[in-house]
Amino acid sequence: MDIVTLVAFVISIYLAGRLAERRGRSFKVWGWIAAFIGPLALPLVFLFPNLHRRNGGPA
């Protein structure tokens, strides 16, 4: 069970970083946030606005 939890945390760190990067945020910052709060960082990424869509792109 411990190894499953560890793998889930590592995957959530990577996913949170990649999702944040696609939304115009820093991979490193969100990787660290995910390291501290775990899988809860994934929905948190979506609560912040998408920075790539602000520059005249369709919503």
Secondary structure, DSSP 8 states (H G I E B T S, - for coil): -HHHHHHHHHHHHHHHHHHHHHTTS-HHHHHHHHHHHGGGHHHHHHHS--STTSSS---
